[in-house]
Amino acid sequence: MRTQRRPRHGPVALAAALVLAGPVAQGQTSEATQAAETPTAVAANQLERVEVTGRHYDNAVGSADAASQGTVRAELLKSRPALRPGEVLEFVPGVIVTQHSGDGKANQYFLRGFNLDHGTDFATTVNGLPVNMPTHAHGQGYSDLNFLIPELVDRIAYRKGPYFAKNGDFSAAGSADILYRTTLDEGFASLTLGQRRYQRLVGGASTDIGQGLKLLGAIELMHNDGPWQVPEHIRKGNAVLTLSGGTRAEGWRTSLMAYDAKWTSTDQVPQRLIDAGTYDGRPFGRFDSLDPTDGGNTQRTSLSGEWHRNTDSGATKVAAYAIDYRLALFSNFTYALERPATGDQFSQQDKRAVYGFSANHAIDHQIGGLPARSEFGVQVRHDRIRVGLFDTQARQIIGTTRDDKVQQTLLGVYGQTSVELTPWLRGIVGVRADQARFKVDSLTHPANSGSASDHLLSPKLSLILGPWSKTEFFFNAGRGFHSNDARGTTTTLDPKTGDPVDKVPGLVAARGLELGARTEWIPGLQSSVALWKLDFDSELVYVGDAGATEANRPSTRRGIEWNNRYLPLPWLLVDADLAWTHARFSDADPAGKRIPNAVDKVASIAVTARELGPWSASIQWRYLGSGALIEDNSVRSAASLTTNLRVTRKLAPRTELTLDVFNLFDRKLNDIAYFYESQLPGEPAPVADRHIHPAEPRTLRLTLRVGF
């Protein structure tokens, strides 16, 4: 069994670990367990080594390589409600998750002064599968987490910044690995009913089928109309089947996952109509729609597998996956600006097969008599894509902007070595090399066909000092990147106007720096602070609404994050996460220096009381600050403060009833705001206006969960 340095905690830290750590089933071979058995830190000395037993400290001193790195456990995930599956990422300090369209579509993500749109610059995996989609119809790095089943999550391992050699594309701002269980402590069935025809049924069980094999199965069915005047009518089906064998020391698993969803969406609406209160002779409110045929459908099916071996001297892991993915999305953001006769609805369609392979090997050794650990790895991903942008009316195609066949391959190799230089100083040096190859066959504009390639070398450096008085300090620096849409690397003509355009590079570099500290000096409190900076050469993105790639300006962001977890009593937990960001374009331009939709401040405070007799409860306040909507800062979004409540009562040892209340005080809030030109039917000219997608009003959901 692997060993690691014993974090220098007091008894309160141990109590916090027991509160936050979910039980781990005997023989569990999930990636989470493997992660616990493959520490990133090297032992300070042989006298302070302790066996890892599967129950691990949560964000404790001695457990991470950066102040902004950590783990969220299943037990904490159960303590708070989530309106949508993607909101599990809000347990990552500093992350805010919203929605600007139907709930079958990927969420909007905010982190470190980024409006990450639907996932660019935040790399996410679920059960070992990549979520981000490059060269996607709706946006580069599109990250749809609606196939996630929260009840299966064992833990979330998160990192921020480009400091980790193992993380490649889309991870410049950060990354999160959402790790599923391979066994369950007990089978369960859960039924949730809520306002506005919300219904969700989910169940799962695992069993030992003999000869060391374990089988886990889970299924989810969901329907919701939401508060919209045009009912959302989302219908979702989701299933997971996992077969595993072996032990923590050496084992394997394979998973089959399938997801399907259909929905009608209410996209953002102009503020001028909300202020007027009427449109076309009828009342018009925040939850009204201007195109009742917007919406979409999506499917995702995957087969994945991994094998691992952990020994006293090293660890090896090999994994592979195949994904079949489809999306047809219908949107109308400008109403009648471009096509007054038919309306401006368009469809973004994506059909792809994704294949991937990874392997890594870590060994314990010595360098000049100093204890060290080195890891080497290779990662390959290949996407075969049919992607298009079409003019539509009531979901019927009436014109084609562009239609492309794309093949792209990203190969990454990395290595890093961690050395215990002194009992109080550890250094990590790493490097990553990535090469991207693109082949585009434009079916509508042959001049935009072609091949391209790009490569990037990304060095990494970390220093960890301490601990002293249960406090340690971090210095992290590194280079990261995101890939650009493959179509932009070969495009020479704008597909809408026919005007010449410049090709863009395949990979865009980012450089990050962070100073941090983590402490348990105050009894009962785990606290960390990070001061960070991140520079991008160019925020190049593919604009799905226009079917073209646009080169944004170079940017710089800096900020501070302060995260706290306080356990004043064994049954009471207080979480407080605060973040401030200064985001600006770094070049001179008369338009201004503000980055649109870069939010300045975010905060989350939660208080959780557990197992007070049969009762448990949690209340959370979530703050999303104001942000500039245009470069000169003359138009800004409104800040929002949301309160969510969860109350649970055990009815029997294996039966519990949970009430979730979202937006407890029924505040009129916006999930997202944009500023751009649109034109309504009958308006004589385009109007520059705020366009908002409202947050849901007070929403109640009641869940009955039965174990067996």
Secondary structure, DSSP 8 states (H G I E B T S, - for coil): --EEE-----HHHHHHHHHH-----TT---HHHHHHHS-SS--S-GGGEEE--S---SS-TTS-SSTT-EEEEHHHHTTS--SSGGGGGGGSTT-EEE-SS-TTS--EEEETTEE-TTTTTEEEEETTEE--BTT-SS-TTB---TT--GGGEEEEEEEESS--TT--TT-SSEEEEEEE-SS-SS-EEEEEEETTTEEEEEEEEEEEEETTEEEEEEEEEEEE-TT-SS---EEEEEEEEEEEEE-SSEEEEEEEEEEEEEEE----EEHHHHHH-EETTEE--TT--S-TT-EEEEEEEEEEEEEEEE-SSEEEEEEEEEEEEEEEEEE-SSBTSS-TTT-S-EEEEEEEEEEEEEEEEEEEEEETTEEEEEEEEEEEEEEEEEEEEEEEETTEEEEEEEEEEEEEEEEEEEEEEEEEEETTEEEEEEEEEEEEEEEEEESS-GGG-EEEEEEEEEEEEEEEEEEETTEEEEEEEEEEEEE--HHHHH--B-TTT--B-----SEEEEEEEEEEEEE--STTEEEEEEEEEEEES---EEETTTTEEE----EEEEEEEEEEEEEEETTEEEEEEEEEEEEEESS--TT-SB-TT-BSEEEEEEEEEEEETTEEEEEEEEEE--BBSSTTSSSB---EEEEEEEEEEEEETTEEEEEEEESTT----EEEEEEEEEB-TT-SS-EEEEEEEE---SEEEEEEEEE-
